[in-house]
Amino acid sequence: MTTNPIPPTTASSSSKLQTAELIALFCFVLSGFAALVYEISWIRKASLVVGATSYAVSTVLGVFFGGLAIGSYLFGKRTRQQRTPIRLYGKLEIGVGILCIVSVFTLPLVESLYSSLYDSIQGGLFVTLLIRAALVSICLLPPTILMGATLPLFCRQFIRHKNGVLNSISWLYGLNTLGAAVGAAVCGFALLPAIGVNASIFLAGGISIVVGGIMLVVKLPDTAAHVEEEQTPEESEQTKDKSRAMGIVFALSGFAAIGNEIIWTRFLTLILENNVYTYTLTLTVILLGIVIGSLLASMFTNDLRKSIFRFGVLQIVTGIVTFAIIMAPAEIVWINFMENIGTSNISQQLMLIGLIMLVPSILAGMAFPIGIRLATSGVTSAAAIVGRLSALNTFGGIIGSFVIGFLVLPKIGLENAISLTAVCNVLAGFLVWMKLDESKILEKRVGWILLVAITFIGIKLTSNSPISGILGIERTRVPYDMLRMGRTIPTLDGNNFAMVEGVNSFLTVIENGDIFELHIDKQWQGNSQRTQQFMAGHIPSIVHGNPKNVCVVGLGTGQTAKRFLMHEIEQLDLVEIEEGLEPLLIRFFNGGWLTEDSVERQTTEINLITEDGRNYLAHTSAKYDIISIEVGQVFRPGIANFYTHEFYQQTRERLNDGGVISQFVPIEFLGLSEFRSVVRTFVQTYPNAQLWYNTSELLLLGLNRDVNQAQVFTKDSISNAMNRNDTISKDLAYNHWGGKQHQLNIPTVFLAGFLANGQDLRAMCADGQLLVDDKPLLEYSSHPYLDFHRPVLNQIRDHVSPVDNIIDDIGPALSARCHVLRNHNLAQIEAVAYTDTAKALFTVGHYDDAVAFMKHAIVIQPDYATAHFDLANMLQNILRIQTEAGVIDNQATVQRYSEDSKALLFRTTLIDNNHWEAHKTLANINFYRDHDILNAIDHLENVIRVTVNPPLGEDYLSSHPDDVESMLFLATFLAMSPDPHVQDARRAEEIITSALNNDIDALKATQLKSTLAAARALQGDFKDARNILVDAMSTLDEYISQLAVYQNRNPDEVKQTYADFRTELDLRYQRYLANKLYLNSSMVTAPALPQNNTPLDLNNLNIPGLPGLPSETNPLGTPGTLGQPVVPADTETPKTNNPGLILPKTNDNPNQ
């Protein structure tokens, strides 16, 4: 590489750069640094003004890059006559600094104007985008236009010879981008958390002003005078054709480049946890890649023909590489990376981002200066061409961001999006060859054409077609493979999977046993079973007393929003950033209330507003009785904006007098300092605030009333509110822990959820730091060291308020009862942290530690039924794993594990008789191991009581699906037992009839129908039994045929798999044809044996005690954990084997 990046003007000139020129180049690096500080800071500030949706953020970026393009084009044209371009650059840089500093003060004015227009522009996306763009342009367009002039002006100063165009542009482009890369990293990692957004802009503005001042005083050589080159008409026409072609090529390249950035960013959310550092790392890697590419390009010779060939190759290879990276076999590359290397820390994330983005960015960095060289015909015109092509490249990028982000990704998906950008790169490469290479393209480039075609076809065949199976490579489906990762994604309508590639994120439904889970960008949001989220609707409604207008920000699985409807409200506004969520809720999460013809819509006006919740509450004129903020994962970008002082000020303006705001406090993600800051910021705006228990998602309630009006209940009012209607009373029949005596429809249990208010709450957060928009402290402190939540819980315990603070006529006995229950509530949070740690330890094979942590959870909270159940399952799995491994090889140990497990299960049902999973497991143990039919039946009856709708059961779980396996198991006992004391044909028929109404597969339907036939036969109706059995066999045959087609297998081979079952059905038919019963001899009741269901003494478990707990001097665990020991990353995860319920074997005695 030459030591002088700027070729001399004459042979006698010095080969070294002058000191003044070195100073200028260093200032150019600083200019790039400041530009990225502006970009990152403006995106953050503007998103608080116009919203954080992809549409809003893209609008801000569009204005930013649009200004750069306009400035590049306009000032590029002016450079031809500039003899002292650096002096003009200095003036413009000073202007940039001043305008950027001014923007800090003009953005609030723009926000006020936006607020006045907000209600009138809702409903029309195009109009909304135009208004937002116009308003943001007031602040950002003037400085960005000036910023766009920097590269053309520097090119005019330093390009002094036609043969030095490539070398000079490569170095200038690389140096400016190097400054940008450093600016992105420093701003994202240091400036924003240390000094805040405004101070970062002031710092960058100061740098721009200083750089401009230096450029005004530094003495640089004058540039060469502009002389128009004489051309023949033919040469002039060729120059115009070449210029037009390169303009199209640069626009295509810009379209693909920005489109790829959007695709890469979206693709990353499939692999790693999107947090505050992800965007910074992404920008830094891309910019560093461009720097490396630019410097590599400077090593090439200036030969025109070779440059044409190189540029075409770079564009084509860029398209192939970007496509191949996204379409790489997920199991081999990306999932393997996640499992074996990890993505939890910054170094791992940087490695992953580099793997995806670095090579394409290097190729793009090489292509830009080579492309400028191809379009340049003279020294004095080079800067103008730089300006024009940079503008076209940027405008192409703006179009690419909108087309890919708003049309292609949501409509046709990630895989087709990367195909489109790859084709754009390839077209750009071939277009250059066709327009600039005078040789015969088809003859000389046919090899490249074939290579590109074969490469694309090869990637497609090995990643997304049935042929991949023949080649032995896993079929890749993007994004399906990364979203699934071994889990089950159900179908939405029988054909399409229940996943949505939305404008802002990926929405996925995961089927987990009998329940469905909602994931947004792979982050759990809720499930179809009732969770603590439902109380976020009840608590504020009961505290308010009589809400009529409610706004819910963040729909989630709809549990909170649905509860507000139970309180007979008149209007419910649902503000959700993802419009694709609604059909998923309707299909999988009991969202029938969202349909147009629902009963709820007949009495309540329900409005679904697709918008950023913060932006909506900041600018709407609507007012509410309750505002419920249903966001809590503070590590996700943008979520921390819902916990700032400015946001709370905005929400208070949206509340009616006496209104209530409800906000999650997710201590699962908050250390002690973060917890204090969150509470203090809330209390600063809402002095009349209350803190409520709601598992680890505590609730802060802010009352828009005088601080002295703290008491909100009387005995009668709380009783009336909780029993306002049967729906509320039944819904509150739920316990976070314990059993029926701890259900939330009991007033003392409900009141025990109150933790603090008034002076106690203010003392609890006295040392907290106020959270403001300007300084994103909460985002940068996500995943702190939690120590099993003990510091936060101790802080709460030290400052709890008497329940008397909110209810005026409660006696000392009830007050004391509430206080005891409240201590249990807080203990429950800590116990859950230990059980979560125990499960994590178990998955990596640390069995003794896992059991010890689970035991400690039970010691902390003895009434924690789920901990007993989980420990029982853990012991069963350890027994199975270590027996298979030969570690446990004696009957005494096996017996000990089995008895301990059973005792824990029995204890689970004693604590919570509605724990249907414990009953179900005990039913299996009673039948298969103990041959205790009557107890098995009793446990199965409890399962049905809890899970099945009336009149068959009580449906305690409300939205939980019926447990069809247990229904089949019980009905089989009642219809096929030889014991008259067990037989109950009518009950069996009731159970089977109810089970058949569920959404079940054909195989399960066959089993149910065959049991229904047995019930009919037991009642003496053998003819009907035969008909039902024929129908069952027909269902089985149809199932086998469909399975053969689905699995592409021979039907006879599949039929052989179910041969035993089909033979049994045939044998049953023959028995019924002879009017004889077909019973199961294994279902005979055994003589009564003494039952040892004594609750387990945990101290007698033959397992080590809890490993060393964290201490002040030697804390256990690392930041990002709950305090658990560090687990080796390379430890193999044991494979669980849970086949589910095994149906009783029949046909033991065909003669019976």
N, C-alpha and C positions, 0 to 999 in steps of 0.2 A: 504494500500500500504506500502511495506517495506521501511524503511528509507535509506537502502543501495542498490542502483541499481546494484552494482558490488559485487557479492557474494565473500566471502573470500576463500582463497585457503585451509585453514585448520580451524579446529574448534577453534583453539586458536587465530586466527588472529583477529585483531580489526574489529568491525562491521562498523566503520566509515571510510569515505574516507580520505586519507591523503591530506594535503594542496597542495602538488605537483600534486596529481591527480585532485583536483578541478581546479587548474590552467590549467591543460591539457584539461579538459572538456570545460572550458570557451574558451580556444583557439580553440577548435573544433567548438564551436558555431560561433566564429569569422570567421573561415574558411568557414562555410556555408554562412555567411553574404557576404564575399568577392566573393564567387562563383557566387551568383546571381547578384552582381554588374557587374561582368565580363560578364555574359550571356546577361543581358539587354543592356549593353553598346556595346558589340560586335555586337549584332543583329542590333543596330542602325548604327554603323559604317560600318559594312559589307554590309548592304542594300544600302549604298551610293556607294559602289564599284561594287557589282554584281547585284543590282536592288532590288526593293521592291515587285516584284511579289511573289505569294505564292511559286512558284518553287524556286526562289532565296533565300527567307527567310528560306524555309524548308531545302535547301542545307546547309545554315549556321548552322541551328539547328542540322542537321544530322551530320555535322563535329564535332560540340560541344559535342553532346551526344556520337558520335562514339569514340571520344577521351576518354571520361569518361569510356566507356565500355572497351576499350583496356587497359587503365590503371588499371581498377578494376580487369580485368582478369590476366594481366601479374604480377602485384605486389601481387595479391591475392595468386598466386602460390608460390611466394617467401616467403610468411609470415611463412610457416611451419618451416623454419630454423632460423627465426629471433628471437633472444633473447632480442634485444633492438629495437623493431619496432618504438618506438617514435622518436629515434634519426634519423632513416631513414625518418620518416615522416617530421621531422624538415628540413632536407636537401631538401626534395622534395617541401615543402612549400616555402622555400626560392627560389627554382628554379621556382615555379609557379609565385611568385611575380615578379621576374626579367623578365621572358619570357612575362608576361602580359604587363609589362611596355614597353618592346621592341616591342610588337605587335602594339603599337600606331605608331611607326616609320616604321614598315615593311609593314603595310597595304597600305600606299601610293605607295610603290614599287610594291606591288601586283597589285594595280590599274593600274599602268603604263604598266605592263606586260599584264594585261587583255585588255587594250586598243589596244595594238599591235596585239592581237589575235581576237579582237571583230568581225570585218567584216568577217573574214574567218570561224568563227564557227556559224554564223547565219544560220537558216534554219533547223538545226538538234537539236531537243530538248534533246535527250539523250547525244549527244556529248557536247552540251552546259552545261548540268548539270554536266557532268564529269569534264570538264575544270574548271567550277566554284568551284566544290568541291576540286579539286586538288590545285587551287590557294589559296582558303581560308584555306586549310589544312596547307599551309606553315606557316601561322601565328598562327592558333588556335590549331592545333593538338598537338604540343609539350606541351604547358601548360595544355591542357585538359587531356592528358594522365597522367601527374603528378597529376592532381586534382583527377583523378579516383582512385588513390591509397589510398586516405585518409581514407575511411570507413574500408577497409580490415585491414589496419595497426592499426587503433584504436581498431578494434575488436580483433586483435591478442594481443594487450596490455591488454585489460580489460576483456576478457572472460577467466576465470580461472577455471571454473568448468563446467562439462557437464550440470548440473542442472540449471546453470545460463545463458545458452545461450539465451533463450527467453527474460529474463529480461534485460540482458546486451545489446543485439542488439536493443531492443525496446527503451531503453534510449539513446543509442548512435545515432541511426537513428533519434529519435525524437529531440535530442538536435541539431544535425547538420541541420536538416530541419527547426528547429525554427530559427536558424541563417539565413537560406536562406529566410524564410518568412519575417523576419525583413529587410534583405538586399533588397528584392524585393520592399517592401513598401518604405523604405528610399530612395532608388535609384530612383524609379519612381516618388515619390512625392516631394523629396527635392533635391537630389544631381544633377540630370540632369538640372533642371531649375536654380539651384543656382550656381553651379561651372562648369557645362558642362560635356560632355562625356569623354574627355581625362583626365580631372582632377579626375573624378570618378574612371577611371581605375588606375590612379596613386595612389589615396587614397587606393583602394582595394589592389593594388600591395604592397603598404607600409604595410598594415595590414598583408598580407601574409608573408612578409619578417620578420616583428616583431614576428608573431606567430611562424615562423620557428626558429628564433633565440631563443625564449623562450624554445621551445621544445628541442633544443640542450643543454641547460644548466640545465633544470629541471631534477631532479633525481627521476626516477620511478623504481619500482621493476622490476627485470628481469622476463621475461615470462617463463612459463614451457617449459622444453625441449620437442622437438617433438619425440614421440615414435609411430612407426607404429603399429597399432592394428592388432593382429593376427586374421585372419578370415579363416574359412573353405571355400573351393571352392564354396559351395552352398551359404554361407553368402556373399562371395565376389560378386557372380553373382547377388544376391538380392540387394546388395548395389549399384551396377552399374545400375540395372533396376530402382531403386529408384532415383538415381542421374539423369538418363536420363528423367524419368517422371517429376521430379521437374524442370529440364531444360525446357522441353516443356511447363509446366504449367507457369513458370515465363515468358517465351517468349510470351505465349498467353495473360497473364495478362498485360505485357508491351504493347503489341499490342492494347489491349482494353483500357488501361489507357491513352496512348497518343492519340489514336483515339478518345476517349471521350473528351479529352481537345479540339481537333480541332472541334468536333461537338458542344460542348458547346459554344466555341468562335463564331462559325458561327450562332448558335441558338440565341445568345445574340444580334446579329445585327438585329434580327427580333423584338426585344423588346425594346432595348434602343439605344440611339445615340452613335455610336462607336466613342470614342475620345481618347485623349492621356492617360487618366486614366484607360480606360477599361482593357487593357492588364495588367497593374500593379495590379488592383483590382482582376482580375482573378487569376494571379499567387499567390498573397498573400492568397486568400481564399483557393486555392488548397493546398498550402504548410501548412497553419494552420490546415486544415483538416487532413493532413498526420501527423502532430505533435500530434494532439489530439488522433488520432487512434493509433499511436505508444505508447503513454503513457497509453492508455487504455489496449493495449496488454500486457504491463508489469504487469498488475494486474492478468493475467491468471496464472494458475498453469502450471508446465512444463510437465504435463502428455501427453505422446505421442498420445494415442488414442483420447483423447479429442482434442488435437491440430489438428489431422487429420480431425475430424468432424468439428471443428470451421473453419479451413481454407476453407473447401468445402462450408460450409454455407456462409462464407463471400464472396466468389467468386460468388456464385449463387445469393445471395441477391444484390450484387453490380450490376450484370447484370439486375436483375428485376427492381431495383430502378432507375438506369440510364434510362432504357427504359420507365418506367412509368412517369418519370419527363418530358421527351421530348414529350411524347404522351398524357400528361394530357390535358383534354378538354380546348381548347384555350379560349373559351368564358368565361368559369367559372374561370379559373386560371390566364392565362397570360394577356389576354385583360382586365380582371377585375382588375388585379394588375396595369396595365398601367393607367387605367381610374380613379381608386379610391385612389391609393397610389402615383403613379407617378414615373418617372425615370429621372427627370431633375437634381437632385443634387447627390452628391457623396454618401451620406448616403442611399438614395433610391436605387442607383445602387449597393451598397454593400449588401443591404438587398436582392435584387433580385439575385445577383450572389451567395450569400450564400444559398439562397433557391434552386438554381439549382445544385450547385457544392459541398456544404459542406458535406452533408451526404455521397455521394459516395467517397469523398476524405478521410473521416474518416474511412470508410470501407477498402479502399486501404491501409491506414496507419496501420491498425490493421493486415492486411493480410501479409504484407512484413516480419515482424520479425517472425511471426508464421510459414511462409513458410521456412525461413532460419532454424528455429529450426527443422522442419521436415526433412530437408536434411542433418543436422549435425549429425555426428557419434562420434566426439571426440572434445576435447577442442582445440588442436593445429591445427586441420583441419578446424575449424569453419571459420577462416578468409579467407582461400582459397575458401571455399564454398560461403561465402559472396561475394568474388570477382567474382567467376564464375557465380553465379546466378544473381548478379547485372548486369554483362555484358550481359547475355542473356536477362534479363528484359529490359535493355536499347536498345539492338539490336532489340528486338521485338517492342519496342516503335518507333524506327526509321522506321522500315518497316510499322508500323501502320500509321505513319504520312504521308508517301508517298502514301500508298494504299488508305487510307481514303480521304486524301486531294486531290489527283490527279486523282484517278480512281473512287472511290465509290461516293463521293459527286457530281462531275460534271456529272457522267454517270447515276446513278440510284437514286440519291437524298438523302436528309437528313434522311427521315424516314427509308429507307433501310440501311443507314449507321449505325444508332443507333441500328437497329435490329442485324446487323453483330457484332458490338462490344459487345452487350449483350449476344449473342450466344457464343462468345469467352470466356467471363467470366463464363458462365454456364458450358461450356465444361471443362474449367480449374478446376472448382469445382468437377465435376463428375470424371474427370481423376485422381485427387488426391485420391478420395475415391476408385476408381477401382484399382489403382496401389499400394497404401500404406496401405489400410485397408484389412487385410487378411480375414475378414468375408465375407459372401456371399452378394455381393452388391445388387442384385436384391431383395433379401428377406428383407434386413435391410434398404435399401434406397428407396424402392418403393414409400413410402409416399412422400419423397422429390421430386422424379421424377414426381409424379402426381401433386404435389403442383406447381412445376415450370411450367408444361405444362398448368395447369388450369389458372395460373396467366398470362402467355403470351397470351393464347387464350382469356382470359377475357379482357385484355387491348386492344387487337386487335378488339374484338367485340364491345367494348364500345367506341372505338376511331376512327376506320377506316373501318366501314362496315355498310351496310344498317340496320343491326340488332340494331345498336345504336339508330335508330329512334324508334324502338319498346321499347327499354329500357328507352327512354325519355332523353337520353344524347346526346348532340350535337356531330355530327360527326366531328372528328378532322382530318384535312389534313395538314400535316407539309411539307413545310412551307406556304402552300396556305392561311390558316386561318389568320396567323399573317401578311402576306403581303396584304391581302385583307382588313380586318378590316372594313367591311361595304361598301367598295367600289367595283366597278366592274372591274374585270380583263377579258379582251376579250380573245378569242381563237386565236391562231396563225395560225392554219390551219384547223379549224373546229373541231378538236379533242383535241389538247393540248393547255393548257392555255399559254398566252403570258408572261411567266416568265421563267427565266433561272437560274438554280443553278450553277453558274460559279465557276471556280477555285478560284477566289479571292473574289467574292461577289454575292449577289442576284440581278438579273436584272428583273424588273417588269414593265409592261405597265398597266397603270390605265386609264380606260375610264371615262372621266368626261364630261358628256353631249356630245357635238359635237366634242370634242377634245380628244386626247390621251396624257397622261403624261408619261415620262420615270422616273423611280425611281431606284436608285442604293443603295442597303441596306436601302431602305425606304426614301432615301434623294432625293428630287426633282432635276432633272437634266435639264428639258426642256419639251416642249410639241410640238404637231404637228402644232400649230398656230405660226405664225411669232412672235418672241420676240426680245428683245434687243440684243440677242446673234448674230443675223445676221450681225449687224454692226461691230462686231469683225473681220469679213472678209472684209468688204468694207473699213473701215477706214485705216488699214495698207496698203491695196492694192492701194488706192488713194494717200496716202502719199508717198509710194514708187514710183509710177508712171508707172512702167512697169515690174511687177514681173514675173518670169518664173518658178522658183522652190520654192515650198512652203512646209513647214512641220507643221502639226497641231498635237499638243499633247493633247489628250483627245477628243474623237469624240463626246460625248454627243448625242444630237439628230441630229447632222449633219448640223445644220443651218449655222454655221460658215464655215465649210469645203465646203459646197455647194456654198457659195458666192465667194470663191476664184476661183471656176471654171468659174464664170461669167466674170472674168477678163482675160480670154484667156491665162491661164498659160499652161506650158508644162508638169510639173510634180507636183503631189500632193502626199506627203507621210503622211499617217494617222497613228499615233502611239497611240494605244489603249491597255490598260492592259487587257481588257476583250474581248476574241475572240467571245463570244456568243452574242455580241451586234449587229452585222451586220444584221442577219435576222430580228431582231425587227425593225431596222431602215427602211429596205426595205419594210416591211409590214405596218408599222404604221406611219412612220415619213417622208414620201415622199422621201424615199431613193432609188428610182429607178436608180439614177445615180451610185449606187454602184454595180449594176448587171453587169455581164460580157459583155452583149450585149448592154449596154446603149450608147446613143449618146455621152455622155460626155467622155466615155472611147475611143471613136474613135479619139478624138483630144487631150486628156490629158492622160498621164501615171499615173494611180491611184494605189498606193501601200498601202495595209493595213498591218501594222506591229504590231504584238502582242507583246508588250514589255512595260516595265516601261519607261515612257517618259524621266525621268531624266537620267536613265542609258543609254538610246539610245543616247541622245544628248551629254552625257559625253564621249562616246567611239566611236561613228561612225565617219567615215572619210568624210561623205557627207556634202555638204555645200548648203546653201539656201539663197534665196533673202528675204524670210519672214519666221520667226518662230512664230507661234501663240500658246500660252500656254492657253489652254481652261480648266483650273482647278481653282477653287476659294473658295471652302468650306474649309477654312483653319483649321477648328476644326477637320477634318477627318485625321486619322493617315497617315503620308507620304506627305500630300499636302503642308505642310509648307516647305518641302525640295525644292519646286519650287520657294521659295522667299528668298533664301540665296545668299550671296556674291559669294560663290564658284560656285553655279549653273549659275549665270549670267556670270561669267568668262568662264565657259564651253560653254555657248550658243554663246558668242561673237566669239569664235573660229569656230563656225559652220556657221557664217554669211558671205556671200560674201561682198565685198566692197560696201557700199551704202545700205546694207541690213537693214531690220527692224525686231525687235522683238516686239511682242504684248503680254501684260500681264494683266490679270484682276486684279483690285483692289477692292475687294468686301467690301465696307464700311458697308454693312449689318452685317459683322462679325468683324469689326475693330473699336476700340476706337481711340481717338486722338493720343495716344502714339504709338499704333500699326500702324496707318496710316503713321505717320511720319517715323517710322522705315522701313516700306515697301518701301516708296518712296526714302528715303535716300539710302537704300541698292541698289536699282535699279540705281539711279543717280550716285552712286559711280563707277559703271562699265560703264554706258552709260551716259556720261556728256551731250551728245546731245539727251536729252529725252524730251518727250512731255506728258502732261496729258490731256486726253479727257473725256468729258461727255458721258456716255452710261447708263443712269439711275443710280441705286445704284451700278452697276458693272462698275466702272470707268475703263478706259483703259490707261495703261502706254505704250508708244511707245519708244523704244530705237533705235536710228539711228546709224548705224556703219559707221560714217563719222565724219569729223572734226567738232568740237564743233561750229565753226564759220559759218558752213553751215546750219543755222537754217531755213532759208526760203525755203520752199518746194513747194510753189504754186505761180502761177500768175493767173490773172483772166481767161486767156484763158486755162491754163493747168488744173485748177480745173473744169472748165466747160467741157472740153474735156474728162477728166477722169470720170466725173459723167454721161456723155452721150456717153461713149465709144461704147455702143451698147444699143439696146432697152431693153434688159433684165435687165441691170444695172439700167437704168433710171426708168423702171417700178418698180423694186424691192425697189428703194429708195423712191418711193411714199408712204411713211410711216411716221407717226408722233408719237413720244413718248407721246405727250400730245397735247392739242389744236386740231385744225382741218386741213383742206387742206392747209391753208396758213402757216402751220408749218411743212409741209412735208420735208423730208431730201433731196429730189432731188432739192430743192431750195438752191443755193450756200451759201446765207447768213445764212440759217438755219443750213446747214452742218458745216460751219465755226464756228458758235456759239457753237459747241461742243468742240472746242479747249479751254482749260482752262489755261494752263501755260507751260512755258519752261524756259530754261536758268537760270538766276539769281533768277527769281521769284520762280521757282520750287525748286531751292536749298534752298532759304529762307524758303519756305513752310515746308521743312523737316529738318531744321537746327538742331533741338534738338533731332532728331531721333537716335535710337541706331542701329548700324550695325548688321544685322542678319547674323549669320554664322552657318555652319553645326554643329559645336561643342556645341552650346548652343541653344536648341530649345525653344526660348522665345515665338515665335508666337503661337506654339501649346498650351503652358501653359497659354496663355492670351486670348484664344478663348472665345467668348461670353462676352466681357466686357460690362460695363454700357455704353449705346450708347446715351442716352438723345436725341432721335429722330434725331441722326446724326448732331445735331446743332454744336457741337464743331469742327467736321471735316469740315463741310460746311463753318463755319465762318473762319476757317484757310485757306480754299481755296479762299474764297471771299477776304481775306486780301492780297492774293498774286497772283491774276489773272494777266495774261500777256495780252498786247494788241494783237488783232488779226493780227495787222501789223507785228508781229514778224515772222509769217509764210507765209505771202503773201505780195508781195512788191508793188503792185499797187492798193490797195483798198483805196477808198476815205473816208473822215471823216464821211460822212453820213452812209455809209454801215458799217463802223467800229463801230459807235454808235449803229446801229441797231443790230449788232452781240452782243454787250455788253448787251443790254437790253434782248435779247433772252437768253443769257448765265445766267443772273440772274434768269430768269424764269426756266431754266433748273435746277439750284441748288435748287430753291424753290420746284420744283417738287419732288426731292428726299425727302425733309422734309415732304411734303404733303403726300407722299406714306407711310411714317413711321406713320403718324397720322391715315391714313385710316386703316392700318394694326392693329394698336392698337384698333381702333373703332370696327373692326370686332371681335377681341378677346374679347372685353368687351361685345359685343352683344351676343356672344355664351354662356356666363355665366349669361345672364339676366340683365346686368347693362345697361339698355336701354337708360336712360337719358344721362349717361356719353358717351355711344357709339355715340349717335347723336351729342353730343357736340364736340367730337373729330373729327367727320366727317365734321361738320360745320367749324371747325378750319382749316382743310385741304383745304377746298374751299376758305377760307379767304386768306390763304397763297398762293394758286395757283388758281385764279378764272377761268382759262382756263383748268382746270383739269376735263375733261368730265366724266371720270370714277368715280370720287368722287361724282359728281352730280347723276349719275346713281345709285351708291351704296347707297347713302343716300335715294334716292327715294324707292329703294327696301327695305331698312331698315325700313322706315316709313310704308310701306305696311305690312311688317311682324309684326311690333310692333302693328299695328292696328288689325291684325288678332289675334295675341296671346292675347292681352289684352281684345279684345272683347269676345273671347272664355272664358277668365278667369273672365269676368264680371267687369273688371276695367274700361273699356270704355262702357258706356251704354246710351249715348245720341247722337242723330243724328247730332248735331252741331259739336261735336268733330270728329265724323266719317267723316263728310263732310270736315272738316279742314285738316285732315290727307290725305284724298283722293286728295283734290285740291293741297295741297303742294307737294304731290308725283308726280302728273301729271305735275305741273309746273317745277319741277326738271328734269323730263324726257324731257320735251320740251326744257329746257335750254341745256340739254345734246346734243340734235340734232342740236341746234343752234351753239354750240361750235364745234361739230364734226358731220357733216351730214352723215358720214360713220359709226356711232355707230349703227350698225344694231340691237343690243339687245334693245336699247332704242326705236327704231322704232317698233320693234316687240311688246314690252310691250305697247306702245301707241296704236298700232293697236287693241290689246285686249281691252284696256280701251275704245277706240273710239267705238268699236262695242258693247261690252257687257254692258258697263255702260252708255255711252252717245248715243248709237244707231246712231252713225255718220258714215255711210257706206263709204262715199267718202274719209274722212280723214283716215279711217282704210285702205282703198285700197292704198292711197298715201303712207302710212307708210310701207305697205307690199311690194309695188313696190321698195321702198328704200332698204328693206331687201334683195330682190332678186338682185338688182343692185350691192350690196356690196358683196354678198356671192356666186353668181352663175356665172359660166363661160360665156364668150361671145358665141354667140350673144345675149343670153337672158339677161345677166348682164355684169358687168364690172370686177367681181371677184377681188375686191380691196384687199381682205384678202389672195389672192393667194392660199395658201395651205389649207385654211379652207374648210371643207365640205359644200356642199349646205345645206341650211336650208329647209329641206323637209317639215317641219310643216307649215312654212310660205308659201311655194309654194302651198301646198294643200289648205291652208286657202284662198289665193288669187284666185286660180283657182275655188274654190267653189263659191266665190262671182261672178266671171265672168260668170260661167256656170249655176248658179242656182238662181240668183237674178231675181225677176219679173220686175225690173226696166230696161227699154230699155237703159237708160243712163249708166247703169253699165255693162250690158251684152256685152261680147266680147268672143265669142266661140273660135275663132281661137287663140287668146292670151292664153286662158285657156288650149287649146290643146297643145300649145307649152310648157307651163309651166309643164303640167303633163308628157309629153313625156320626158322632161329633168329630171324631178324628178324620173321617173322610172329607169333611168340609174344609180341611186345611189345604194349603198349597203343598202337595207332596208329590214325590216322583212315582213312576209306574210300579217300581219294585215294592215300595212301601204300600202302595194301594193294593197290590196283590196279596201281601201279608195280611193287611187289614180285612180284605174281603174273605180270605180263607178262614180267618178267625170268626168273622161274622157268620160264615156257613156253619162253623162248629156251634155257635150260639143257637142258631136256628135248629140244628140237629138235636141239641140238648133239650129243646122245647118240643121235639117230636116232629117237626116239620122237615122231613128228610127231602121232600121234593124241592122245596125252596132252597134248602142247603145245597142240593146238587146244582141247581140253576146258578146260585151265587158262585159256586166253585168253578163252574164252566166259565163264567165271566172272569173270575180271577185268573184261570189258566190262559184265557184269551188276552188279558192284560199283560201277563208275563211274556207270552209269545210276541206281542207287539213291542214290548220293551226290549226284548232280545234282538228283534229285527232293527229297531232304531239304533240300538247300541252298536250293532255290527256296522251299520252305515256310518255312524259318527266316528267310530274307531278304525274304519276302513279294514275290517277283519272279516274272515269267513264266518257266515252265520252259524254253520255247524260247530265251529270252534267256540263261538260265544255261547251257543246252546249247551255245550258240554260243561261250561262253567257253572250253569244252573241246573245240571242234570239231576242232582240229588233232590233239590227242591221240587222240580217238576215230577219226579218219581213219587215223592211224598204226596203231592197233590193228586196224582193219579190213584194212589192207594187210598187216600181219603175218599175219593169219588166212589171207588168200588165198595168201600164200607157203607157209605150213605145209600148206594144203590141197593145194598142188602138190608137197609134200614137198621144199620148198626152204628154205634158211636165210635169216634176216633179220639181216644183220650191219651194223656201223657202221664205215664206212671211215675215220672220224677216229681210230679206236683202233688204228691201225697203228704199230708201233714205228719211230721214225725212226733214221737212222744215228747211231751213238754220237758225242756231242760232248763235248769237254772240259768238265767241271763246275767252276764257280768257286764253291766253297762255303767259301772261306777265311773264318774268323771275322772279323767287321767290326772295323776299327780305329776306335774311337769318335772319336778325335781328328781323323779325316779327314772326319767328317760335315760337310756344308756348312751348319752351323747354329750360331748364336751360343753362346757358353759360358754357364755357369750365371749368371743374374742375381745381383747383389750379395747375398751371403749375410748373414744377420743378424750384427751385431757388438754388442759390449757398449754402444757409444755410440749406435748407430743400428739397433735391432732391427727386423727385417723382419716385418711382419704385425701382427696385433692380437689381443687376448685372444679365445680361442675358435677360433683357427686353429692350424695346425701350423707356422706361421712363414712361410706363403706370402704373396706380395704381395696387397694389397687388390684385389679384382676388381670392376670396375664392375657395379653391380646391374642396369643397364638394357641390358647387352650381350646381344644376341640369341644364344640357344644354337643352335649349328649342328645341323641335323638329320642324324642318322646314317642311312646307307643300307646295311643289312646284309641282303641278301636270302637269305643262307644259301647252301647248296650248289645250284648250277645243274646239273641233270642233263645229261649229254652229249646233244647233238642226234643223233637217229638218222635213218635213211632218207636218207643222203647218196647212196647208190647202190642203187636198188631192184633192180637186176639182179644185184647181188653175192650 
